[in-house]
């Protein structure tokens, strides 16, 4: 998913763009949903780490 920004839809069976797609809970996937936030303890240990966008 991260490389192509596409996923296989269970509803249609086609590969669709991840960003802007509505999920089963009527939420819309955003750029932020591609990455997880870094834990605060990891950021405390490594001062060179920058938090992922949106967190």
C-alpha positions as CSV (number, residue, x, y, z in Angstrom):
1,X,0.0,0.0,0.0
2,X,2.7,2.5,0.9
3,X,4.7,2.0,-2.4
4,X,1.8,2.3,-4.8
5,X,-0.8,4.2,-2.6
6,X,-3.3,1.7,-3.9
7,X,-5.3,-1.1,-2.3
8,X,-7.5,-3.9,-3.5
9,X,-11.1,-3.1,-2.8
10,X,-13.2,-6.0,-1.3
11,X,-16.3,-4.5,-2.8
12,X,-15.2,-4.1,-6.4
13,X,-12.1,-6.4,-6.6
14,X,-10.2,-3.5,-8.3
15,X,-7.1,-1.7,-7.2
16,X,-8.1,1.8,-6.1
17,X,-6.3,4.9,-4.9
18,X,-5.9,4.9,-1.1
19,X,-6.1,8.7,-0.6
20,X,-9.7,10.0,-0.8
21,X,-11.4,6.6,-0.6
22,X,-14.3,6.3,1.8
23,X,-14.0,3.4,4.2
24,X,-16.8,1.2,5.6
25,X,-17.3,3.6,8.5
26,X,-17.8,6.5,6.1
27,X,-14.5,8.0,7.0
28,X,-12.2,9.2,4.2
29,X,-8.6,8.0,4.1
30,X,-6.0,10.8,4.2
31,X,-2.3,11.1,3.6
32,X,-1.9,10.8,7.4
33,X,-3.3,7.3,7.3
34,X,-0.3,6.0,5.4
35,X,2.1,6.4,8.4
36,X,2.0,5.8,12.1
37,X,3.3,8.4,14.6
38,X,6.7,7.8,16.2
39,X,6.4,7.0,19.9
40,X,7.4,9.9,22.2
41,X,10.1,7.8,23.9
42,X,11.7,7.2,20.5
43,X,11.7,10.9,19.8
44,X,13.2,11.6,23.2
45,X,16.1,9.2,22.5
46,X,16.8,10.4,19.0
47,X,16.8,14.2,18.6
48,X,17.1,13.9,14.9
49,X,13.7,12.2,14.5
50,X,10.9,14.4,13.1
51,X,7.3,13.4,13.7
52,X,5.3,12.2,10.8
53,X,3.0,14.8,9.3
54,X,-0.4,15.0,10.9
55,X,0.6,13.8,14.3
